[in-house]
């Protein structure tokens, strides 16, 4: 009963924060400046660390370490995934002032998807213990594949979900403010911004395939897995606007993340024979991230190899693809 109470309180708290974000702080669409993004990002990080302290006093040191490690992994994977958001927004030429709203609804949808994946994953592991070996092997495979995968290309024209929506729904040729749906001549139309949202949600399913197994390898407590995911996702929008101008410099982070996924996969595969202390796991993850970021700064890519930055504000009469 006590566990259910915390689940309810946590989700109500998250919904209140999301409501304040959408209907109070961002009631009017505007371009998010770097200062605002940094302060908001700092707020979410401090909130996550504060919650980690609460976990420490409620569930103990081991659970607190699991939360912190899971949060760090999810946050790091999110930074790598922000490159994809840049590509999507640039492809559709989305004005900066609409990007926050898109990310808000994208993150909200991601929270629902992650909750479903986590509940199903924990239930399957509890019932079929051999699944941990499948997850471990999958993480090792994903980590190795990530190390040899070049920059991702975004081609919405070949995205099955975007194609399905385009064929089965009426879509306006141009954006209509920041709206996802509009009525024209008494008929309901989706706007190109709705296609962007569909693209974001569909790519998050791919992201979840990496992050959820990684965190399930850290903790089997569904509350720890869920809350670490939620806090990382809640700060994703602010992190995007705070790092949009510099995150393309972290080109070695990709390799660091591949090494982390491989490490977590191996940890899971040998868990029945050797228990790796969570403090050591946390130090390994932190050290890999630190080395990959420092290496990126010491050995930067040539400017002509860096991905394009988010698009600038567009004039009212310009179109979104």
C-alpha positions as CSV (number, residue, x, y, z in Angstrom):
1,X,0.0,0.0,0.0
2,X,2.9,2.3,0.9
3,X,4.5,1.6,-2.6
4,X,1.2,2.4,-4.4
5,X,0.9,5.7,-2.5
6,X,4.3,6.8,-3.7
7,X,3.5,5.8,-7.3
8,X,0.3,8.0,-7.1
9,X,2.1,10.9,-5.4
10,X,5.0,10.9,-7.9
11,X,2.8,10.8,-11.0
12,X,0.5,13.6,-9.6
13,X,3.6,15.6,-8.9
14,X,4.9,15.1,-12.4
15,X,1.6,16.0,-14.0
16,X,1.5,19.2,-11.9
17,X,5.0,20.2,-13.1
18,X,4.0,19.5,-16.7
19,X,0.9,21.6,-16.3
20,X,2.8,24.5,-14.9
21,X,5.4,24.2,-17.7
22,X,2.8,24.2,-20.5
23,X,0.0,26.5,-19.2
24,X,2.0,29.0,-17.0
25,X,5.7,29.3,-18.0
26,X,5.2,28.6,-21.7
27,X,1.6,29.7,-22.2
28,X,2.7,31.9,-25.0
29,X,4.9,30.4,-27.8
30,X,8.3,31.9,-27.8
31,X,11.9,31.1,-28.8
32,X,13.7,29.6,-25.8
33,X,16.9,31.4,-25.1
34,X,20.0,29.8,-23.8
35,X,19.8,31.4,-20.4
36,X,16.2,30.2,-19.8
37,X,17.2,26.8,-21.1
38,X,20.2,26.5,-18.7
39,X,18.2,27.6,-15.7
40,X,15.4,25.2,-16.5
41,X,17.8,22.4,-17.1
42,X,19.5,23.1,-13.8
43,X,16.1,23.1,-12.1
44,X,15.4,19.6,-13.4
45,X,18.8,18.3,-12.5
46,X,18.5,19.6,-8.9
47,X,15.0,18.2,-8.6
48,X,16.3,14.8,-9.7
49,X,19.2,14.9,-7.3
50,X,16.8,15.9,-4.5
51,X,14.6,13.0,-5.3
52,X,17.7,10.8,-5.2
53,X,18.3,11.9,-1.6
54,X,14.6,10.9,-0.9
55,X,15.3,7.5,-2.4
56,X,18.3,7.1,-0.1
57,X,16.4,7.7,3.1
58,X,13.4,5.7,1.9
59,X,14.9,2.7,0.2
60,X,18.5,2.8,1.2
61,X,21.9,3.3,-0.4
62,X,21.7,0.6,-3.0
63,X,18.4,1.9,-4.4
64,X,19.8,5.4,-4.4
65,X,22.9,4.3,-6.4
66,X,20.7,2.4,-8.8
67,X,18.6,5.5,-9.4
68,X,21.6,7.7,-9.9
69,X,23.3,5.3,-12.3
70,X,20.0,4.8,-14.3
71,X,19.4,8.6,-14.4
72,X,23.0,9.2,-15.6
73,X,22.7,6.6,-18.4
74,X,19.3,7.8,-19.5
75,X,20.5,11.4,-19.5
76,X,23.6,10.5,-21.5
77,X,21.6,8.6,-24.1
78,X,19.2,11.6,-24.3
79,X,22.1,13.9,-25.3
80,X,23.0,11.5,-28.1
81,X,19.3,11.4,-29.2
82,X,19.1,15.2,-29.3
83,X,21.1,15.0,-32.6
84,X,18.1,13.3,-34.1
85,X,15.7,16.1,-32.9
86,X,18.0,18.6,-34.7
87,X,17.8,16.6,-37.9
88,X,14.0,16.2,-37.7
89,X,13.4,19.9,-37.0
90,X,15.8,20.9,-39.8
91,X,14.2,18.5,-42.2
92,X,10.7,20.0,-41.6
93,X,12.1,23.5,-41.1
94,X,10.2,24.0,-37.8
95,X,10.5,27.5,-36.4
96,X,12.3,27.7,-33.1
97,X,9.3,29.1,-31.3
98,X,7.3,25.9,-32.0
99,X,10.0,23.5,-31.1
100,X,9.4,23.7,-27.3
101,X,5.7,22.8,-27.7
102,X,6.6,19.9,-30.0
103,X,9.2,18.6,-27.5
104,X,6.7,19.0,-24.6
105,X,4.1,16.7,-26.2
106,X,6.8,14.4,-27.5
107,X,8.2,13.9,-24.0
108,X,4.6,13.4,-22.6
109,X,4.0,10.7,-25.1
110,X,7.4,9.2,-24.3
111,X,6.6,9.0,-20.6
112,X,3.5,6.9,-21.4
113,X,5.4,4.6,-23.8
114,X,8.3,4.2,-21.3
115,X,5.9,3.4,-18.4
116,X,4.3,0.6,-20.6
117,X,7.7,-0.8,-21.6
118,X,9.0,-0.8,-18.0
119,X,6.0,-2.5,-16.5
120,X,6.0,-5.2,-19.2
121,X,9.8,-5.6,-19.0
122,X,9.9,-6.0,-15.2
123,X,6.9,-8.4,-15.3
124,X,8.7,-10.6,-18.0
125,X,12.0,-10.6,-16.1
126,X,10.2,-11.6,-12.9
127,X,8.4,-14.5,-14.7
128,X,11.0,-15.6,-17.1
129,X,14.5,-15.2,-15.6
130,X,16.3,-16.2,-18.8
131,X,15.2,-12.9,-20.3
132,X,18.0,-11.1,-18.5
133,X,20.5,-13.0,-20.7
134,X,18.6,-11.9,-23.8
135,X,18.6,-8.3,-22.6
136,X,22.3,-8.6,-21.8
137,X,23.2,-9.9,-25.2
138,X,21.0,-7.3,-26.8
139,X,22.8,-4.5,-25.0
140,X,26.2,-5.9,-26.0
141,X,25.0,-6.1,-29.6
142,X,23.6,-2.6,-29.5
143,X,26.7,-1.2,-28.0
144,X,29.0,-2.8,-30.6
145,X,26.6,-1.8,-33.4
146,X,26.5,1.8,-32.2
147,X,30.3,2.1,-32.2
148,X,30.3,1.3,-35.9
149,X,27.2,3.2,-37.0
150,X,27.7,6.5,-38.7
151,X,25.6,9.6,-38.1
152,X,21.9,8.8,-38.4
153,X,19.9,10.0,-41.5
154,X,16.4,11.1,-41.1
155,X,14.1,10.4,-43.9
156,X,10.4,11.0,-42.9
157,X,9.2,10.0,-46.4
158,X,10.2,6.4,-45.5
159,X,8.9,6.4,-42.0
160,X,5.9,3.9,-42.0
161,X,3.9,5.8,-39.3
162,X,4.3,9.2,-41.0
163,X,3.3,7.6,-44.3
164,X,0.3,6.0,-42.7
165,X,-0.9,9.3,-41.2
166,X,-0.3,11.1,-44.5
167,X,-2.4,8.6,-46.4
168,X,-5.3,8.3,-43.9
169,X,-5.6,11.9,-42.6
170,X,-6.1,15.2,-44.4
171,X,-3.0,17.3,-43.9
172,X,-2.6,21.0,-44.6
173,X,0.1,22.1,-47.0
174,X,1.4,24.8,-44.6
175,X,1.7,25.2,-40.8
176,X,-1.1,27.0,-39.0
177,X,0.5,28.7,-36.1
178,X,1.6,26.1,-33.6
179,X,-1.5,24.0,-34.0
180,X,-1.6,20.2,-34.6
181,X,-5.1,20.2,-36.0
182,X,-7.3,22.9,-37.6
183,X,-10.8,23.0,-39.1
184,X,-11.1,24.2,-42.7
185,X,-14.5,24.3,-44.5
186,X,-16.0,22.3,-41.6
187,X,-13.5,19.4,-42.0
188,X,-10.7,18.5,-39.6
189,X,-7.1,18.7,-40.9
190,X,-3.8,17.7,-39.4
191,X,-1.0,20.2,-39.9
192,X,2.6,19.5,-40.8
193,X,3.5,20.0,-37.1
194,X,1.5,16.9,-36.3
195,X,3.6,14.9,-38.7
196,X,6.7,16.2,-36.9
197,X,5.2,15.1,-33.6
198,X,4.5,11.6,-35.1
199,X,8.1,11.5,-36.2
200,X,9.4,12.4,-32.7
201,X,7.1,9.8,-31.0
202,X,8.1,7.0,-33.5
203,X,11.8,7.7,-33.0
204,X,11.4,7.5,-29.2
205,X,10.3,3.9,-29.6
206,X,13.7,3.2,-31.1
207,X,15.4,5.2,-28.3
208,X,13.5,3.2,-25.7
209,X,14.8,0.0,-27.2
210,X,18.3,1.0,-26.0
211,X,17.5,2.9,-22.7
212,X,14.9,0.6,-21.1
213,X,17.0,-2.6,-21.3
214,X,20.0,-0.6,-20.0
215,X,18.2,0.6,-16.9
216,X,16.5,-2.8,-16.3
217,X,20.1,-4.1,-16.2
218,X,20.8,-1.7,-13.4
219,X,17.7,-2.2,-11.3
220,X,14.8,-4.6,-11.1
221,X,12.7,-2.2,-9.0
222,X,10.1,-0.8,-11.3
223,X,9.8,2.4,-9.3
224,X,13.5,3.1,-9.6
225,X,13.5,2.3,-13.3
226,X,10.5,4.4,-14.0
227,X,11.4,7.5,-11.9
228,X,15.0,7.6,-13.2
229,X,13.6,7.5,-16.8
230,X,11.0,10.2,-16.0
231,X,13.4,12.7,-14.5
232,X,15.8,12.3,-17.4
233,X,13.0,12.8,-19.9
234,X,11.5,15.8,-18.0
235,X,14.7,17.7,-18.5
236,X,15.1,16.7,-22.1
237,X,13.5,19.8,-23.6
238,X,15.5,22.2,-21.5
239,X,18.7,20.2,-22.3
240,X,17.9,20.4,-26.0
241,X,17.8,24.2,-26.0
242,X,20.7,24.6,-23.6
243,X,23.0,22.3,-25.7
244,X,21.7,22.8,-29.2
245,X,24.6,25.1,-30.1
246,X,27.4,23.0,-28.6
247,X,26.3,19.4,-28.4
248,X,27.4,18.7,-32.0
249,X,31.0,19.1,-30.6
250,X,30.6,16.0,-28.4
251,X,31.3,13.6,-31.3
252,X,33.1,11.0,-29.1
253,X,30.1,10.8,-26.8
254,X,28.6,8.3,-29.3
255,X,31.5,5.9,-28.7
256,X,31.3,6.4,-25.0
257,X,27.6,5.5,-24.9
258,X,28.4,2.4,-27.0
259,X,31.0,1.3,-24.5
260,X,28.5,2.0,-21.6
261,X,25.8,-0.2,-23.2
262,X,28.3,-3.0,-23.8
263,X,29.6,-2.7,-20.2
264,X,26.0,-2.9,-18.8
265,X,25.2,-5.8,-21.1
266,X,28.2,-7.7,-19.9
267,X,27.3,-6.9,-16.3
268,X,23.9,-8.4,-16.9
269,X,25.2,-11.5,-18.5
270,X,27.6,-12.3,-15.6
271,X,25.2,-11.2,-12.9
272,X,24.4,-14.8,-11.9
273,X,28.1,-15.6,-11.4
274,X,29.6,-12.3,-10.3
275,X,27.9,-9.4,-8.6
276,X,29.4,-6.0,-9.5
277,X,29.0,-3.4,-6.8
278,X,26.8,-0.5,-7.9
279,X,29.4,2.0,-6.7
280,X,31.9,0.5,-9.1
281,X,29.3,0.5,-12.0
282,X,28.5,4.1,-11.3
283,X,32.2,5.1,-11.3
284,X,32.8,3.2,-14.6
285,X,29.8,4.9,-16.3
286,X,30.9,8.3,-15.0
287,X,34.5,7.8,-16.1
288,X,33.5,6.7,-19.6
289,X,31.3,9.7,-20.0
290,X,34.0,12.1,-18.7
291,X,36.7,10.7,-21.0
292,X,34.4,10.8,-24.1
293,X,33.4,14.5,-23.4
294,X,37.0,15.5,-22.7
295,X,38.3,13.7,-25.8
296,X,35.6,15.5,-27.9
297,X,36.8,18.9,-26.6
298,X,40.5,18.1,-27.0
299,X,40.1,16.6,-30.5
300,X,37.2,18.5,-32.2
301,X,35.8,17.7,-35.6
302,X,36.5,20.0,-38.6
303,X,33.7,22.6,-38.9
304,X,32.6,21.2,-42.2
305,X,31.9,17.8,-40.6
306,X,29.6,19.2,-37.9
307,X,25.8,18.7,-38.2
308,X,23.6,21.7,-38.9
309,X,22.3,23.6,-36.0
310,X,18.5,24.1,-35.4
311,X,16.8,26.3,-37.9
312,X,16.3,30.0,-37.3
313,X,12.9,31.7,-37.0
314,X,11.0,31.7,-40.2
315,X,8.8,34.4,-41.7
316,X,5.1,33.9,-41.3
317,X,4.5,33.2,-45.0
318,X,7.2,30.5,-45.2
319,X,6.2,26.9,-45.4
320,X,7.0,23.8,-43.4
321,X,7.5,20.8,-45.6
